[in-house]
Amino acid sequence: MSFKVQKTKFVPGKTRITYGAAIFEREERRAIEGVLDRNWWALNGEGKLFEQELAKFLNKKHCVLTNSGSSALLLALASLNLPPGSGVIIPAVTFPTDFNVIIQNRLIPYVIDSEKTTLNLKLDETEKALKRGAKAIIAVHIAGNPVDMFSLMSLAKKYKAFVIEDNCDGLGGEIEGRKLGSFGHISCTSMYAGHIINMGEGGAVFCDDYKIADKVRSLRDWGRAGESDLRSVSPKLPKDYPARYVYSEIGYNLRPLELQAAMGRVQLRKILAIRKARQQNFDRLKKIFSNRTGIKLIVPLPNAWPAWFSFPLLVEKRAPLIKYLEKKNIETRPVFAGNILMHPAYRNVKVKKFSGLKDSDEILNKALFIGVHPLIPIEAFDYIQEVVDEYFKSK
């Protein structure tokens, strides 16, 4: 499948090569217009169908749509009802909301180092944290590069810990033919504009346990006891009170719009073509940056097929390369927070560390990524090749 939303001719040095872009074609527009014509834009029938289709895609029993991947993570962790002060394992290289939801749920981050070869959490340190009593693990598939989920789930089973997969970057990726997001007790994804499929903003929580799914849905929907007009028995409320107006949790409003769900359904039908296009662009950049002095590429598991969010790499002298690429209109980004503990928001947060976080510091100081989204025109990679060749010839 080719994506036909690239409307302007690529002009080397003039056309910005962005790290991300949203695919929005005729089918997505028609889906949204169909909802607009119904005069009811709150989450409804399209949302229910999209939840069913997403659950089927990941072979999970339940899916609950949210307004973002960050909200999905918040609801997922809250649904576990862990006692205040419980330890939750989190890699130091992460997105801030992964870390924030631990604090927001009055839990303690057990921070472990990340591997500089994969950007993902170290399993040996994970086991140390589990031995120290951690109750849950948030496994983050950074840039879509899969964590070794078979090994991680084995550890979690041994120590009776919950696993939440943060699959915000890598929906559609696989390990040995099994999709990311299908391993953990709960998983989350994001459908932000730059992610694999998009609703503009949006996310989802997946699980097999109906009690967890009900808790997530209740917390998402203001804390109400249900979505129906059936009577809900509560000792201090009138007997005629419907479930949708009985509040059993202290909840939020983290619902997406019906418009977004309609668009997401169209996007999901394109996910295999999107993943293939991202892999092709990743391979093009891999060829360009391989065997360069001072460059280390990020490697996936040998049995994995990632849905790459971006092309990450480690650069010994990052600042000059970033300056050069940006000057040539090639957009770059750091790898999220790098070592999250180095940021000012977390200076006074109570955490437990299980090493000096040496690799995470190196990622903080050396890592960057470039886009691989399907809307990058093929001519752009010839231009990137020329720019990178020029840069390294001058060194």
PLY file of the C-alpha trace (Angstrom):
ply
format ascii 1.0
element vertex 395
property float x
property float y
property float z
element edge 394
property int vertex1
property int vertex2
end_header
0.00 0.00 0.00
1.29 3.47 -0.84
0.28 6.47 1.22
-0.95 9.34 -0.89
-0.96 12.27 1.49
2.45 13.63 0.45
1.22 16.66 -1.51
4.38 18.69 -1.96
7.40 17.83 -4.05
10.48 16.96 -2.00
13.13 19.66 -2.35
16.51 18.68 -0.83
17.44 21.02 1.99
14.12 22.86 1.78
11.55 20.19 2.63
11.70 19.35 6.33
12.23 15.65 7.07
10.20 15.31 10.26
10.53 12.69 13.00
6.81 11.92 12.77
3.69 12.59 10.73
0.06 11.50 10.77
-1.37 9.48 7.92
-4.75 11.01 7.11
-6.29 10.00 3.81
-9.69 9.99 2.17
-10.90 6.99 4.17
-10.13 8.64 7.52
-11.86 11.85 6.43
-14.98 9.96 5.36
-15.09 8.04 8.64
-14.96 11.27 10.66
-17.54 12.98 8.45
-19.85 10.00 8.95
-19.78 10.62 12.70
-20.20 14.38 12.29
-23.42 13.76 10.40
-24.87 11.83 13.38
-24.82 14.86 15.70
-23.40 12.82 18.61
-19.64 12.93 18.95
-19.21 11.39 22.40
-17.81 7.86 22.50
-20.46 5.42 21.33
-20.87 2.73 18.65
-17.65 3.41 16.76
-15.79 3.27 20.05
-17.25 -0.11 20.96
-16.43 -1.53 17.53
-12.88 -0.17 17.67
-12.34 -1.70 21.12
-13.52 -5.06 19.81
-11.27 -4.84 16.73
-8.21 -3.82 18.75
-8.79 -6.61 21.26
-9.05 -9.12 18.42
-5.88 -7.74 16.83
-3.88 -8.41 20.03
-5.81 -11.58 20.88
-6.90 -10.06 24.19
-10.36 -10.38 25.74
-10.79 -6.73 26.67
-9.81 -3.32 25.32
-10.72 0.07 26.78
-10.10 3.19 24.70
-8.61 6.28 26.35
-7.74 9.81 25.31
-3.97 9.10 25.34
-1.33 6.47 26.01
-0.42 8.36 29.19
-3.99 8.05 30.46
-3.95 4.37 29.54
-0.87 3.86 31.74
-2.43 5.76 34.63
-5.59 3.64 34.49
-3.68 0.39 34.02
-1.58 0.83 37.14
-4.51 2.15 39.19
-6.57 -0.91 38.29
-4.12 -3.22 40.11
-5.05 -1.77 43.52
-1.50 -2.11 44.84
-1.04 -1.07 48.47
0.46 2.43 48.90
4.25 2.27 49.06
4.53 -0.85 46.89
7.51 -1.00 44.56
7.02 -0.76 40.80
9.97 -1.54 38.52
10.61 1.05 35.83
13.61 1.46 33.50
15.50 4.73 33.84
15.15 5.31 30.10
11.46 5.89 29.78
8.78 8.40 28.91
7.90 10.64 31.88
4.29 9.52 32.22
5.43 5.91 32.83
7.31 7.23 35.83
4.63 9.72 36.85
1.83 7.16 37.15
3.83 5.33 39.82
4.04 8.49 41.91
0.42 9.45 41.19
-0.71 6.08 42.53
1.35 6.58 45.74
3.80 3.83 44.81
7.61 3.73 44.83
9.62 3.67 41.58
12.21 0.87 41.62
14.52 2.32 38.97
16.76 -0.02 37.00
19.33 0.59 34.30
18.60 0.29 30.57
20.78 -1.54 28.05
22.53 0.85 25.70
22.43 -1.77 22.93
18.62 -2.08 22.98
17.46 0.92 25.10
15.34 -1.52 27.15
15.38 -2.61 30.79
18.09 -4.92 32.10
16.73 -8.30 33.17
19.41 -8.99 35.80
18.59 -5.77 37.62
14.88 -6.49 37.20
15.35 -9.73 39.12
17.24 -7.89 41.88
14.30 -5.52 42.24
11.83 -8.41 42.29
13.85 -10.03 45.09
13.47 -6.76 46.99
9.70 -7.13 46.86
8.58 -5.19 43.79
4.93 -5.90 43.04
4.78 -4.82 39.40
6.93 -4.11 36.34
6.36 -1.50 33.65
8.13 -2.84 30.56
8.68 -0.07 28.00
9.30 -1.02 24.36
11.45 2.03 23.60
11.14 3.25 19.99
9.19 0.06 19.27
12.19 -2.16 20.05
10.80 -5.16 21.96
11.76 -6.04 25.51
12.56 -9.75 25.89
9.02 -10.50 27.03
9.36 -14.28 27.23
12.18 -13.91 29.77
10.47 -11.06 31.59
7.18 -12.93 31.99
9.07 -15.93 33.33
10.66 -13.71 36.01
7.31 -12.12 36.82
5.71 -15.52 37.28
8.57 -16.67 39.52
8.16 -13.66 41.83
4.37 -13.27 41.44
4.56 -9.75 40.03
2.23 -7.98 37.62
3.54 -6.84 34.23
2.28 -3.77 32.39
3.55 -3.50 28.83
4.02 0.07 27.63
3.55 -0.57 23.93
2.87 3.06 23.05
5.71 3.09 20.51
5.36 -0.33 18.93
1.78 -1.48 18.23
1.98 -4.25 15.63
5.48 -5.41 16.58
6.09 -9.09 17.27
8.39 -11.56 19.02
8.37 -15.06 17.50
5.09 -14.24 15.78
3.39 -13.09 18.99
2.32 -9.45 19.08
3.75 -6.95 21.54
1.04 -6.01 24.00
-0.20 -9.57 24.27
2.35 -10.71 26.86
1.68 -8.61 29.95
-1.16 -8.90 32.43
-2.09 -5.45 31.13
-0.78 -3.55 28.15
-1.16 -0.01 26.89
-0.72 1.68 23.56
-0.80 5.22 22.23
-2.44 6.45 19.06
-0.85 9.89 19.13
-0.35 11.47 15.71
3.26 10.31 15.40
2.69 6.71 16.48
2.14 3.56 14.45
-1.59 4.16 13.96
-3.18 7.38 15.08
-6.38 9.01 16.28
-4.68 12.42 16.54
-4.53 11.75 20.29
-5.65 8.50 21.85
-4.71 5.31 23.61
-5.98 1.96 24.83
-5.68 -0.53 27.70
-5.72 -4.30 27.00
-6.17 -7.23 29.37
-7.80 -10.64 29.77
-9.19 -10.11 33.29
-12.73 -8.69 33.17
-12.40 -7.27 36.71
-9.39 -5.22 35.64
-11.20 -4.12 32.47
-14.26 -3.04 34.51
-12.05 -1.09 36.92
-10.22 0.64 34.05
-13.52 1.54 32.36
-15.02 2.84 35.60
-11.99 4.99 36.38
-11.98 6.29 32.81
-15.70 7.18 32.98
-15.87 9.47 36.03
-15.83 6.48 38.41
-19.34 5.33 37.55
-20.57 1.82 38.30
-21.58 1.01 34.73
-22.71 2.33 31.36
-26.32 1.17 31.44
-29.64 2.38 32.86
-30.01 -0.84 34.85
-30.47 -0.28 38.57
-27.37 -0.48 40.72
-27.83 -1.60 44.31
-26.24 0.83 46.74
-27.39 1.09 50.37
-27.52 4.89 50.61
-28.98 5.66 47.18
-32.58 5.45 45.98
-33.49 2.09 44.48
-34.30 3.64 41.10
-30.77 5.01 40.54
-29.26 3.77 37.21
-25.71 2.39 37.13
-24.45 5.21 34.94
-25.20 7.67 37.77
-23.82 5.58 40.62
-20.18 6.40 41.36
-18.22 3.50 42.82
-14.69 4.89 42.22
-12.96 8.25 42.48
-12.43 8.49 38.74
-11.53 10.74 35.85
-12.84 11.65 32.43
-10.26 10.14 30.09
-12.46 9.20 27.14
-11.62 9.90 23.49
-14.21 11.13 20.99
-16.34 8.99 18.70
-14.72 10.90 15.81
-11.31 9.58 16.85
-12.56 6.02 17.21
-13.97 6.10 13.67
-10.61 7.29 12.36
-8.77 4.68 14.42
-10.81 1.87 12.88
-9.61 2.92 9.43
-6.03 3.19 10.63
-6.07 -0.30 12.14
-6.90 -1.76 8.71
-3.66 -0.20 7.42
-1.36 -1.28 10.25
0.50 -4.05 8.41
1.27 -1.74 5.49
2.36 0.98 7.91
4.66 -1.41 9.76
6.17 -2.63 6.50
6.83 0.93 5.33
8.43 1.83 8.66
10.68 -1.23 8.48
11.78 -0.31 4.95
12.65 3.21 6.07
14.45 1.87 9.14
16.53 -0.40 6.88
17.39 2.54 4.61
18.69 4.53 7.57
20.52 1.51 8.94
22.42 1.25 5.67
23.26 4.97 5.78
24.55 4.99 9.38
26.25 1.57 9.52
30.04 1.46 9.86
30.35 5.13 10.79
33.02 6.17 13.26
31.53 7.00 16.65
28.08 5.60 15.81
26.43 2.62 17.54
23.15 1.28 16.20
20.36 -0.07 18.38
19.69 -3.77 17.81
16.46 -5.74 18.18
16.07 -9.25 19.54
17.02 -11.85 16.92
13.51 -13.31 16.97
11.67 -9.98 16.84
9.94 -8.02 14.11
9.52 -4.50 15.54
7.03 -1.92 14.39
9.63 0.83 14.54
8.54 4.19 15.89
11.88 5.75 14.96
15.52 5.08 14.10
17.52 5.43 17.34
21.31 5.48 17.57
24.13 6.41 19.95
26.62 9.07 18.85
29.91 9.70 20.63
29.78 13.38 19.70
26.05 14.00 19.45
25.77 17.78 19.53
27.74 18.48 16.31
25.79 15.83 14.40
22.44 17.15 15.62
23.45 20.69 14.66
24.49 19.55 11.19
21.37 17.48 10.54
19.05 20.22 11.76
20.86 22.75 9.57
20.11 20.44 6.64
16.41 20.28 7.65
16.59 16.71 9.03
14.70 16.67 12.32
16.12 14.79 15.33
14.92 14.06 18.85
16.58 12.74 22.02
15.46 9.30 23.19
12.70 10.54 25.47
13.88 11.32 29.00
17.19 9.47 28.82
17.91 8.89 32.51
14.62 10.14 33.97
16.18 10.83 37.37
18.36 13.60 35.93
15.33 15.80 35.21
14.36 18.57 37.67
10.84 17.22 38.36
12.26 14.11 40.04
15.01 15.53 42.24
13.07 15.02 45.48
11.10 11.90 44.55
11.61 8.84 46.72
13.02 6.01 44.58
15.07 2.85 44.92
17.95 2.36 42.47
19.59 -0.96 41.70
22.79 0.32 40.05
24.54 3.52 39.14
22.46 3.72 35.92
25.63 4.00 33.85
24.08 2.92 30.54
21.08 5.18 31.06
23.42 8.13 31.57
25.17 7.23 28.32
21.82 7.11 26.53
20.95 10.50 28.03
24.15 12.02 26.67
24.55 10.20 23.35
21.24 8.92 21.99
19.09 10.50 19.31
16.50 9.34 16.83
15.38 10.15 13.30
11.96 9.51 11.80
10.95 6.42 9.83
7.28 7.25 9.26
5.68 6.21 5.94
5.24 9.76 4.64
8.96 10.36 4.20
9.42 10.36 0.40
11.91 7.90 -1.07
14.01 10.77 -2.46
14.62 11.99 1.08
16.81 8.99 1.85
19.15 9.79 -1.04
19.42 13.27 0.43
20.07 11.93 3.96
22.80 9.69 2.48
24.49 12.71 0.89
24.23 14.77 4.08
25.65 12.00 6.30
28.46 11.27 3.81
29.40 14.96 3.77
29.39 15.13 7.56
31.70 12.17 8.08
34.05 13.21 5.28
34.58 16.48 7.10
35.57 14.73 10.34
0 1
1 2
2 3
3 4
4 5
5 6
6 7
7 8
8 9
9 10
10 11
11 12
12 13
13 14
14 15
15 16
16 17
17 18
18 19
19 20
20 21
21 22
22 23
23 24
24 25
25 26
26 27
27 28
28 29
29 30
30 31
31 32
32 33
33 34
34 35
35 36
36 37
37 38
38 39
39 40
40 41
41 42
42 43
43 44
44 45
45 46
46 47
47 48
48 49
49 50
50 51
51 52
52 53
53 54
54 55
55 56
56 57
57 58
58 59
59 60
60 61
61 62
62 63
63 64
64 65
65 66
66 67
67 68
68 69
69 70
70 71
71 72
72 73
73 74
74 75
75 76
76 77
77 78
78 79
79 80
80 81
81 82
82 83
83 84
84 85
85 86
86 87
87 88
88 89
89 90
90 91
91 92
92 93
93 94
94 95
95 96
96 97
97 98
98 99
99 100
100 101
101 102
102 103
103 104
104 105
105 106
106 107
107 108
108 109
109 110
110 111
111 112
112 113
113 114
114 115
115 116
116 117
117 118
118 119
119 120
120 121
121 122
122 123
123 124
124 125
125 126
126 127
127 128
128 129
129 130
130 131
131 132
132 133
133 134
134 135
135 136
136 137
137 138
138 139
139 140
140 141
141 142
142 143
143 144
144 145
145 146
146 147
147 148
148 149
149 150
150 151
151 152
152 153
153 154
154 155
155 156
156 157
157 158
158 159
159 160
160 161
161 162
162 163
163 164
164 165
165 166
166 167
167 168
168 169
169 170
170 171
171 172
172 173
173 174
174 175
175 176
176 177
177 178
178 179
179 180
180 181
181 182
182 183
183 184
184 185
185 186
186 187
187 188
188 189
189 190
190 191
191 192
192 193
193 194
194 195
195 196
196 197
197 198
198 199
199 200
200 201
201 202
202 203
203 204
204 205
205 206
206 207
207 208
208 209
209 210
210 211
211 212
212 213
213 214
214 215
215 216
216 217
217 218
218 219
219 220
220 221
221 222
222 223
223 224
224 225
225 226
226 227
227 228
228 229
229 230
230 231
231 232
232 233
233 234
234 235
235 236
236 237
237 238
238 239
239 240
240 241
241 242
242 243
243 244
244 245
245 246
246 247
247 248
248 249
249 250
250 251
251 252
252 253
253 254
254 255
255 256
256 257
257 258
258 259
259 260
260 261
261 262
262 263
263 264
264 265
265 266
266 267
267 268
268 269
269 270
270 271
271 272
272 273
273 274
274 275
275 276
276 277
277 278
278 279
279 280
280 281
281 282
282 283
283 284
284 285
285 286
286 287
287 288
288 289
289 290
290 291
291 292
292 293
293 294
294 295
295 296
296 297
297 298
298 299
299 300
300 301
301 302
302 303
303 304
304 305
305 306
306 307
307 308
308 309
309 310
310 311
311 312
312 313
313 314
314 315
315 316
316 317
317 318
318 319
319 320
320 321
321 322
322 323
323 324
324 325
325 326
326 327
327 328
328 329
329 330
330 331
331 332
332 333
333 334
334 335
335 336
336 337
337 338
338 339
339 340
340 341
341 342
342 343
343 344
344 345
345 346
346 347
347 348
348 349
349 350
350 351
351 352
352 353
353 354
354 355
355 356
356 357
357 358
358 359
359 360
360 361
361 362
362 363
363 364
364 365
365 366
366 367
367 368
368 369
369 370
370 371
371 372
372 373
373 374
374 375
375 376
376 377
377 378
378 379
379 380
380 381
381 382
382 383
383 384
384 385
385 386
386 387
387 388
388 389
389 390
390 391
391 392
392 393
393 394
